[in-house]
């Protein structure tokens, strides 16, 4: 995509990230784990980053990257609906892979909801292995909106 730059984002971009997530239909918890205060604290950590794709000054795609010490995780990838299918998601996946590799990580993973066929196709197309033998378990210990 022409005239697109990708760069790391800071806390000052969280409101724009929320707006993009909302426009893209990505569920998020603005009063819980995705609150400005919580995301600001997380972005201060060495193992969490937000990256955004900009067309001019407009944020058009975003991804949250985390690492657990063993592998990198691609989370919360969203592209403005009017610009989907133009390579922005792929560019952000590539950015994450380079970032994680530069930090010495050799594996990158993503959790994708079962009905998110476009994300599944994206990751398959980028050479990611779909693991059907792994089941995701969670336990909410901080309340529903966390």
MARSE-185091 format. One record per atom (N, C-alpha, C): residue number from 1; residue in one letter; z negated, y, x. Coordinates in steps of 0.02 Angstrom, whole numbers, plus 50000, padded with zeros to 5 digits. Example, Ala and Ser with C-alpha at 12.3 -4.5 7.8 and 13.67 -1.06 7.14 Angstrom:
<pts>
PT  seq  type      Z      Y      X
PT    1     a  49610  49716  50660
PT    1     a  49610  49775  50615
PT    1     a  49610  49835  50660
PT    2     s  49646  49888  50642
PT    2     s  49643  49947  50684
PT    2     s  49606  50002  50645
</pts>
This chain:
<pts>
PT  seq  type      Z      Y      X
PT    1     x  50000  49941  50042
PT    1     x  50000  50000  50000
PT    1     x  50000  50062  50044
PT    2     x  50042  50109  50030
PT    2     x  50049  50169  50070
PT    2     x  49990  50217  50061
PT    3     x  49975  50253  50114
PT    3     x  49924  50306  50112
PT    3     x  49856  50282  50091
PT    4     x  49838  50221  50111
PT    4     x  49771  50194  50095
PT    4     x  49734  50185  50161
PT    5     x  49673  50209  50162
PT    5     x  49629  50198  50220
PT    5     x  49567  50160  50196
PT    6     x  49541  50118  50240
PT    6     x  49480  50081  50224
PT    6     x  49427  50105  50273
PT    7     x  49369  50119  50245
PT    7     x  49313  50141  50288
PT    7     x  49247  50119  50258
PT    8     x  49197  50117  50300
PT    8     x  49130  50102  50277
PT    8     x  49104  50159  50235
PT    9     x  49064  50141  50185
PT    9     x  49036  50190  50139
PT    9     x  48961  50197  50150
PT   10     x  48935  50254  50130
PT   10     x  48864  50266  50135
PT   10     x  48834  50277  50066
PT   11     x  48769  50291  50064
PT   11     x  48736  50301  50000
PT   11     x  48767  50356  49957
PT   12     x  48798  50404  49988
PT   12     x  48829  50459  49950
PT   12     x  48888  50435  49908
PT   13     x  48911  50374  49919
PT   13     x  48968  50347  49882
PT   13     x  48947  50301  49824
PT   14     x  48883  50287  49817
PT   14     x  48860  50237  49768
PT   14     x  48880  50254  49697
PT   15     x  48875  50317  49678
PT   15     x  48895  50337  49611
PT   15     x  48969  50323  49599
PT   16     x  49011  50337  49649
PT   16     x  49083  50322  49643
PT   16     x  49095  50246  49641
PT   17     x  49055  50208  49678
PT   17     x  49060  50135  49676
PT   17     x  49044  50110  49606
PT   18     x  48990  50136  49578
PT   18     x  48972  50116  49510
PT   18     x  49029  50131  49461
PT   19     x  49059  50190  49467
PT   19     x  49114  50209  49422
PT   19     x  49173  50161  49430
PT   20     x  49188  50141  49492
PT   20     x  49243  50095  49504
PT   20     x  49226  50026  49476
PT   21     x  49165  50002  49487
PT   21     x  49146  49938  49459
PT   21     x  49153  49939  49383
PT   22     x  49132  49993  49352
PT   22     x  49136  49999  49279
PT   22     x  49210  49998  49257
PT   23     x  49252  50037  49290
PT   23     x  49323  50040  49273
PT   23     x  49357  49972  49280
PT   24     x  49335  49934  49330
PT   24     x  49365  49869  49344
PT   24     x  49335  49813  49300
PT   25     x  49284  49830  49261
PT   25     x  49253  49780  49218
PT   25     x  49207  49733  49254
PT   26     x  49184  49752  49313
PT   26     x  49139  49710  49351
PT   26     x  49068  49722  49327
PT   27     x  49033  49671  49304
PT   27     x  48965  49682  49281
PT   27     x  48920  49702  49338
PT   28     x  48876  49750  49326
PT   28     x  48828  49770  49377
PT   28     x  48765  49794  49342
PT   29     x  48713  49805  49382
PT   29     x  48647  49821  49356
PT   29     x  48623  49888  49385
PT   30     x  48645  49944  49356
PT   30     x  48629  50009  49384
PT   30     x  48555  50028  49381
PT   31     x  48516  49993  49340
PT   31     x  48445  50008  49338
PT   31     x  48405  49954  49375
PT   32     x  48440  49907  49405
PT   32     x  48407  49852  49441
PT   32     x  48433  49847  49512
PT   33     x  48461  49789  49528
PT   33     x  48482  49776  49598
PT   33     x  48538  49822  49622
PT   34     x  48575  49852  49576
PT   34     x  48629  49897  49596
PT   34     x  48610  49971  49588
PT   35     x  48546  49984  49579
PT   35     x  48525  50054  49572
PT   35     x  48539  50093  49636
PT   36     x  48545  50157  49630
PT   36     x  48558  50200  49688
PT   36     x  48503  50191  49740
PT   37     x  48440  50190  49718
PT   37     x  48386  50184  49767
PT   37     x  48387  50116  49802
PT   38     x  48398  50063  49765
PT   38     x  48399  49996  49796
PT   38     x  48459  49989  49844
PT   39     x  48518  50010  49821
PT   39     x  48577  50005  49864
PT   39     x  48570  50049  49926
PT   40     x  48539  50107  49919
PT   40     x  48527  50150  49976
PT   40     x  48484  50114  50028
PT   41     x  48431  50082  50005
PT   41     x  48388  50044  50051
PT   41     x  48427  49987  50084
PT   42     x  48467  49952  50045
PT   42     x  48505  49896  50073
PT   42     x  48555  49919  50125
PT   43     x  48586  49976  50114
PT   43     x  48636  50001  50161
PT   43     x  48605  50022  50227
PT   44     x  48540  50031  50229
PT   44     x  48505  50047  50291
PT   44     x  48496  49984  50334
PT   45     x  48504  49926  50305
PT   45     x  48497  49863  50340
PT   45     x  48559  49848  50381
PT   46     x  48550  49815  50437
PT   46     x  48606  49800  50482
PT   46     x  48654  49748  50454
PT   47     x  48632  49708  50406
PT   47     x  48673  49653  50382
PT   47     x  48705  49665  50314
PT   48     x  48707  49728  50292
PT   48     x  48737  49746  50227
PT   48     x  48784  49804  50238
PT   49     x  48843  49801  50208
PT   49     x  48888  49858  50211
PT   49     x  48929  49862  50147
PT   50     x  48950  49922  50132
PT   50     x  48999  49936  50079
PT   50     x  49061  49962  50114
PT   51     x  49119  49936  50094
PT   51     x  49182  49963  50120
PT   51     x  49224  49984  50061
PT   52     x  49259  50039  50070
PT   52     x  49302  50064  50017
PT   52     x  49372  50078  50041
PT   53     x  49419  50067  49996
PT   53     x  49488  50086  50009
PT   53     x  49500  50152  49972
PT   54     x  49528  50199  50009
PT   54     x  49540  50265  49982
PT   54     x  49615  50280  49981
PT   55     x  49637  50309  49927
PT   55     x  49704  50336  49922
PT   55     x  49693  50412  49918
PT   56     x  49708  50445  49973
PT   56     x  49687  50515  49979
PT   56     x  49612  50517  49980
PT   57     x  49582  50555  49936
PT   57     x  49509  50559  49931
PT   57     x  49481  50515  49876
PT   58     x  49524  50480  49840
PT   58     x  49502  50438  49783
PT   58     x  49484  50368  49806
PT   59     x  49425  50345  49787
PT   59     x  49404  50277  49800
PT   59     x  49441  50231  49751
PT   60     x  49481  50185  49776
PT   60     x  49522  50143  49733
PT   60     x  49503  50069  49735
PT   61     x  49463  50049  49783
PT   61     x  49440  49980  49788
PT   61     x  49377  49979  49830
PT   62     x  49335  49929  49818
PT   62     x  49271  49926  49853
PT   62     x  49250  49853  49861
PT   63     x  49210  49841  49913
PT   63     x  49181  49775  49924
PT   63     x  49112  49784  49955
PT   64     x  49066  49740  49937
PT   64     x  49000  49737  49967
PT   64     x  48998  49677  50012
PT   65     x  48982  49687  50075
PT   65     x  48977  49632  50123
PT   65     x  48905  49622  50144
PT   66     x  48885  49559  50149
PT   66     x  48818  49542  50173
PT   66     x  48824  49484  50221
PT   67     x  48773  49475  50261
PT   67     x  48771  49416  50304
PT   67     x  48701  49388  50303
PT   68     x  48698  49323  50312
PT   68     x  48633  49289  50308
PT   68     x  48611  49262  50376
PT   69     x  48644  49284  50429
PT   69     x  48628  49259  50496
PT   69     x  48672  49202  50518
PT   70     x  48703  49168  50470
PT   70     x  48747  49112  50486
PT   70     x  48818  49124  50463
PT   71     x  48825  49160  50407
PT   71     x  48892  49171  50380
PT   71     x  48894  49239  50345
PT   72     x  48955  49264  50338
PT   72     x  48966  49326  50302
PT   72     x  48983  49311  50230
PT   73     x  48962  49357  50186
PT   73     x  48975  49349  50114
PT   73     x  49013  49409  50087
PT   74     x  49066  49395  50051
PT   74     x  49105  49446  50017
PT   74     x  49081  49448  49945
PT   75     x  49056  49507  49925
PT   75     x  49027  49515  49859
PT   75     x  49057  49576  49825
PT   76     x  49056  49576  49760
PT   76     x  49069  49635  49719
PT   76     x  49136  49670  49735
PT   77     x  49186  49630  49747
PT   77     x  49253  49656  49761
PT   77     x  49285  49681  49697
PT   78     x  49307  49744  49696
PT   78     x  49338  49772  49636
PT   78     x  49393  49821  49656
PT   79     x  49446  49820  49615
PT   79     x  49503  49865  49626
PT   79     x  49516  49902  49560
PT   80     x  49530  49966  49566
PT   80     x  49546  50006  49506
PT   80     x  49603  49970  49469
PT   81     x  49595  49958  49403
PT   81     x  49643  49918  49365
PT   81     x  49716  49941  49373
PT   82     x  49729  50004  49375
PT   82     x  49798  50028  49380
PT   82     x  49830  50013  49448
PT   83     x  49789  49992  49497
PT   83     x  49815  49979  49564
PT   83     x  49807  49906  49584
PT   84     x  49789  49863  49537
PT   84     x  49781  49792  49553
PT   84     x  49849  49761  49568
PT   85     x  49847  49707  49605
PT   85     x  49907  49669  49625
PT   85     x  49952  49708  49672
PT   86     x  49921  49752  49712
PT   86     x  49960  49791  49761
PT   86     x  49934  49780  49832
PT   87     x  49891  49730  49842
PT   87     x  49867  49713  49908
PT   87     x  49801  49744  49929
PT   88     x  49769  49782  49885
PT   88     x  49706  49814  49903
PT   88     x  49650  49763  49912
PT   89     x  49645  49715  49868
PT   89     x  49592  49664  49875
PT   89     x  49602  49625  49939
PT   90     x  49663  49605  49954
PT   90     x  49678  49569  50016
PT   90     x  49659  49611  50076
PT   91     x  49674  49676  50075
PT   91     x  49656  49720  50131
PT   91     x  49581  49723  50141
PT   92     x  49543  49724  50086
PT   92     x  49470  49725  50092
PT   92     x  49443  49658  50117
PT   93     x  49472  49603  50096
PT   93     x  49452  49538  50122
PT   93     x  49465  49536  50197
PT   94     x  49524  49558  50219
PT   94     x  49540  49560  50290
PT   94     x  49490  49604  50329
PT   95     x  49473  49661  50300
PT   95     x  49424  49706  50332
PT   95     x  49358  49670  50341
PT   96     x  49335  49636  50288
PT   96     x  49272  49599  50293
PT   96     x  49275  49545  50346
PT   97     x  49329  49507  50348
PT   97     x  49336  49454  50397
PT   97     x  49331  49483  50468
PT   98     x  49366  49538  50481
PT   98     x  49363  49568  50548
PT   98     x  49293  49593  50564
PT   99     x  49261  49623  50515
PT   99     x  49193  49648  50524
PT   99     x  49145  49591  50542
PT  100     x  49148  49537  50503
PT  100     x  49103  49481  50516
PT  100     x  49118  49448  50584
PT  101     x  49181  49441  50600
PT  101     x  49200  49411  50664
PT  101     x  49174  49454  50721
PT  102     x  49177  49520  50715
PT  102     x  49153  49564  50768
PT  102     x  49077  49558  50777
PT  103     x  49043  49532  50727
PT  103     x  48970  49523  50730
PT  103     x  48952  49451  50750
PT  104     x  49002  49412  50770
PT  104     x  48990  49345  50795
PT  104     x  48984  49291  50742
PT  105     x  49003  49306  50681
PT  105     x  49000  49256  50628
PT  105     x  49066  49219  50624
PT  106     x  49063  49154  50615
PT  106     x  49124  49114  50613
PT  106     x  49143  49088  50545
PT  107     x  49105  49107  50493
PT  107     x  49120  49083  50426
PT  107     x  49111  49140  50377
PT  108     x  49158  49145  50330
PT  108     x  49153  49195  50277
PT  108     x  49158  49159  50210
PT  109     x  49115  49179  50163
PT  109     x  49111  49145  50098
PT  109     x  49112  49196  50042
PT  110     x  49128  49172  49983
PT  110     x  49126  49213  49923
PT  110     x  49106  49168  49864
PT  111     x  49063  49193  49822
PT  111     x  49046  49160  49759
PT  111     x  49088  49192  49704
PT  112     x  49123  49151  49666
PT  112     x  49168  49176  49614
PT  112     x  49152  49141  49549
PT  113     x  49146  49180  49496
PT  113     x  49132  49150  49431
PT  113     x  49191  49107  49409
PT  114     x  49175  49054  49373
PT  114     x  49224  49004  49353
PT  114     x  49285  49032  49319
PT  115     x  49277  49082  49276
PT  115     x  49333  49108  49238
PT  115     x  49371  49165  49273
PT  116     x  49352  49181  49334
PT  116     x  49386  49235  49370
PT  116     x  49446  49207  49409
PT  117     x  49498  49193  49372
PT  117     x  49557  49159  49401
PT  117     x  49592  49201  49454
PT  118     x  49594  49267  49444
PT  118     x  49629  49310  49494
PT  118     x  49592  49309  49560
PT  119     x  49526  49312  49559
PT  119     x  49489  49309  49622
PT  119     x  49497  49241  49656
PT  120     x  49496  49188  49616
PT  120     x  49507  49122  49645
PT  120     x  49575  49118  49679
PT  121     x  49626  49144  49646
PT  121     x  49694  49143  49675
PT  121     x  49696  49185  49739
PT  122     x  49663  49242  49739
PT  122     x  49661  49284  49799
PT  122     x  49633  49245  49857
PT  123     x  49574  49216  49848
PT  123     x  49542  49182  49904
PT  123     x  49579  49119  49925
PT  124     x  49606  49082  49878
PT  124     x  49649  49024  49897
PT  124     x  49707  49048  49939
PT  125     x  49739  49103  49917
PT  125     x  49796  49129  49953
PT  125     x  49779  49154  50023
PT  126     x  49716  49170  50034
PT  126     x  49693  49193  50100
PT  126     x  49666  49135  50142
PT  127     x  49675  49074  50118
PT  127     x  49656  49015  50157
PT  127     x  49584  48992  50148
PT  128     x  49551  49016  50097
PT  128     x  49482  48995  50084
PT  128     x  49482  48927  50050
PT  129     x  49437  48884  50070
PT  129     x  49429  48818  50040
PT  129     x  49384  48823  49979
PT  130     x  49407  48796  49924
PT  130     x  49366  48793  49864
PT  130     x  49323  48731  49867
PT  131     x  49257  48741  49863
PT  131     x  49210  48686  49867
PT  131     x  49184  48668  49798
PT  132     x  49210  48616  49771
PT  132     x  49190  48594  49704
PT  132     x  49127  48550  49706
PT  133     x  49106  48531  49767
PT  133     x  49048  48487  49774
PT  133     x  48983  48526  49782
PT  134     x  48986  48592  49778
PT  134     x  48926  48633  49786
PT  134     x  48910  48666  49719
PT  135     x  48848  48664  49701
PT  135     x  48826  48697  49639
PT  135     x  48778  48753  49657
PT  136     x  48786  48808  49623
PT  136     x  48746  48868  49634
PT  136     x  48685  48866  49589
PT  137     x  48627  48875  49618
PT  137     x  48565  48879  49580
PT  137     x  48534  48946  49593
PT  138     x  48500  48974  49542
PT  138     x  48463  49035  49553
PT  138     x  48401  49036  49509
PT  139     x  48355  49076  49529
PT  139     x  48294  49086  49490
PT  139     x  48277  49159  49492
PT  140     x  48274  49190  49435
PT  140     x  48259  49261  49430
PT  140     x  48183  49270  49436
PT  141     x  48161  49302  49489
PT  141     x  48089  49314  49499
PT  141     x  48072  49388  49495
PT  142     x  48122  49431  49486
PT  142     x  48110  49503  49485
PT  142     x  48130  49535  49418
PT  143     x  48141  49496  49367
PT  143     x  48161  49524  49303
PT  143     x  48236  49517  49290
PT  144     x  48255  49526  49228
PT  144     x  48325  49515  49208
PT  144     x  48375  49562  49240
PT  145     x  48357  49625  49248
PT  145     x  48406  49673  49272
PT  145     x  48412  49676  49348
PT  146     x  48378  49633  49382
PT  146     x  48380  49634  49454
PT  146     x  48444  49610  49479
</pts>
